[in-house]
Structure formats: structure tokens, C-alpha cells
Amino acid sequence: MTPTLVSLTRRRIGPVLGSALNERGNFMRAIWAGLGSALMVVGLAIGSAGSAWAQDGLQRFEKELKPQLELKSFTYKTGTAVGTSGFVLTDVVAVVPANAATGDKESTVKIEKIAVDALDFDRLKKDAKDDEAPRFAKLKFEGMTGDDEIFTALAPYGVPKVPVDIALDYAIDGKEKVLTLKTLEINLRGQAKITVSLVVDGISDKSSAMDDGKLRTASLTIDDSGLIAKVLPAMAKEEGIKAQEMVDTALGALQGFATIQGPPTLKALDAVASFVADWKSPKGPLALGLKPTKTAGLEDLDKIMKPNALVDLFGFTATYPATKAGAAKAGPAK
């Protein structure tokens, strides 16, 4: 991606969602890294589309965003205005000039469909204040492919290069200091779909005032259609072991944790253990949830090993269609 696009997305959007997601760990950071690249592509679409958009939207795009973007070419088959500020583009092809960020070679991104329902243009324009993050965005990408390395990152693990769908819907209430991530969905077609949502209190739309974030609720759904079955054996091979050994290690850890837990916690752990055991062919999505008590914070993570703290203090839930009762305490298959 071009330096201008990287600067625009990281400086405007990254600090807000990035700050909240970083608290969830490396998994969330990886998701945000992929999303950041997708948002750069949105910038391509916004900056270069033409008169197919509604006039009001076109005036803002042309004046406030297009001057910030650098593209060798941008084409699309059809462009349709949606209301006064939305738009839908189909068969998009964007070519980013060669630069250091693309390994000194051109990068081409193709997108079957781009739909933008809402975007905080005021906070994305060139003269916006650096410490004011975009307050809202609602957009979708369908069928993203490209020759950038991000689209082939999983190739060494036997995962084919497939179209990617991404959906983002978030808003920041600056007055109440609440970040609501309604949806962040990454779908590798035919491989896996990951969906995240969360609500974090204490998150301001000022980038300099986001140190007091506290999770209110969060959910993560993993709908695997074969991705784990490809990636896990490849990862295990790199470690010189078998995939089942890695699975058994995880099940053994769950078994040890389950021995001191009560029925509510065991019910959730059974769902996780059952999903892990079915890694070769999952029988539906694993849905995880968190709803900490008002007094719970990151400083309470050291209490997680106490009996039932996972449920009583952090409000942990887990569901899986093929859950087997007692799976957590059973441990690895004999």
C-alpha cells in the first residue's frame, strides 16, 4: 500500500480500534492488521470513484479525500449511489504504484463489490486534527483478491488463495466515552469466518485519551470450514511434532483447569474442548463471550485460576453445536 494510505488509516482509525483490540491479545492484533489493509483499499475506492456517486458525497470525496491518495489506476464496472452519501461499486480494480511498502513493485487489488453506508469524512480529511479519530464507519468488501503478500500469507500452510470478505461497523460516542464495535467480520471463503464484536467503556474519540478502556462485553465466533485442518498440521510439522500432539496438549491443559471448576464453568469448557477435539472437521461454529462484572478489569486476570472466576467474574460463555458433556474433564482421547 502507498505511504499516504498507510498514514491515513493508521493515523486516523488504527489508534482507536487498535487500542481496544490490543487489550484482547495477539489474536485481535492480527485481525486488526488484516482489517487495516482492507481499510486502505476503501481509501482507494473513495478517492477515485467518479460521478456515479451522489453529488454531495462526490463533492466531499473529491475535495477532502482524493487529494490524499496515490494510485496508478482505478476502475470499476458499475457505480451506484445509495442515498446522499452511500455508494456501491462492482468489479473494482485498484493498482498501487511501486513503493517501499509494496516491495518496490506494483500491487493490484480486485474487489467484487464495495459498499459504504457511513464513514466519518470529517475526521479523515487532510486538515483533521491528528488526535481526533474517526467516530464511525459502516462498510463491506466482497470478494477481495490481490497480489500483495497479505493475500498469500497462509499459502505456506496449504491454504489456497481465496476471495476474502470483510465487514466493519463501529461507532465511538465521544461524550459518553464508549466504543461499540458491532461487527468486524473476516471471511476466507470456503475456509473460515471469524466475527468479533465488543463494547468498551472509557474510549474517547480523542486518541490521546484512551488509557482507561474497560471491556463491557465481547464476543468471538469461529466458524471453521477446513482452515484449522490445513494450518495445524503445517504448524506442527515446523515444530517437529504431529498435529494431534498439539491438540492433546491443549485438551490436557483444559482438563487440568476443569478439575477445580463448577457446573457453569464446566459447561462452557465442554464446548471449547469439544470444538478442539473436532479440529479435523468442526460440526458448527464455536461462539465465545465475555461480560465482566463492573468491578473486573485487566488487573483481575491473576484471579482467573480461582474456581468459577472465569464465569462469575469475567462472564465467560461458550457454545458449540456438537458439545459433549464431560469433554473438558475427559482430556485427550485415550
Number of C-alpha atoms within 10 A of each C-alpha: 24 19 13 12 22 19 14 21 21 17 18 22 22 22 21 25 19 17 16 25 19 14 14 13 10 11 10 15 18 13 18 18 13 14 19 19 16 22 23 21 23 19 21 26 26 22 23 21 20 16 12 15 23 17 14 12 20 23 13 17 23 16 14 18 21 20 13 17 20 19 17 12 13 17 17 19 11 12 19 15 19 16 12 13 18 20 23 18 23 18 17 21 20 21 19 21 19 16 14 11 13 17 12 10 13 15 21 18 19 21 23 18 20 25 21 21 17 15 19 14 18 17 20 24 19 16 9 15 13 14 15 20 27 26 23 21 18 18 19 20 22 19 18 23 20 20 14 16 12 12 18 16 11 15 12 11 17 13 18 16 16 17 18 21 22 24 18 22 19 22 20 24 16 15 9 11 19 21 27 22 21 17 17 20 21 20 20 22 14 14 18 16 20 19 19 21 19 22 22 20 20 18 28 24 25 18 20 13 14 18 12 12 21 21 26 20 19 21 18 18 19 17 19 24 20 16 22 19 20 17 17 19 18 18 16 16 11 10 11 9 13 15 19 16 12 16 19 17 13 16 24 19 15 22 21 14 17 25 13 14 20 13 10 14 21 23 21 22 27 26 26 24 27 25 26 18 20 15 20 18 15 21 17 16 19 23 20 19 20 20 20 20 15 11 9 16 15 11 7 12 13 8 13 14 13 11 16 21 18 21 21 15 20 25 18 22 20 20 21 22 14 16 21 15 16 17 24 26 22 18 21 20 9 5
